[in-house]
C-alpha cells in the first residue's frame, strides 16, 4: 500500500506519507478536467472585505437601518456563501458520486 522512496529507510514515515500524497495529488490532475478559472472567483469576497471598507467607510446612506459599512460587510458575508456554493457545484470532483 505505501511506497518507499529509493535511498530512504522504511522508518522515515512522514517523508513516505508526503511522497504518497504528492503522487496521488499529481495523478488526480489527469482524472478530472481542470477547474482553474472558477476557483479564482473565491478571491472576490476576500478582496471585497479587505479593500472594500477603505472605500465604503461611510455612515450614510443607511441600508435597512444599518450604516453603509456594516451593510457592506453583512452583504459580502452572505455573498461569500453564495460564491462558495457556486464553486462547489462547478467542481467536477463533487459530481463524482452522482448517479
Beta strands, then each sheet from edge to edge (+ up, - down):
end
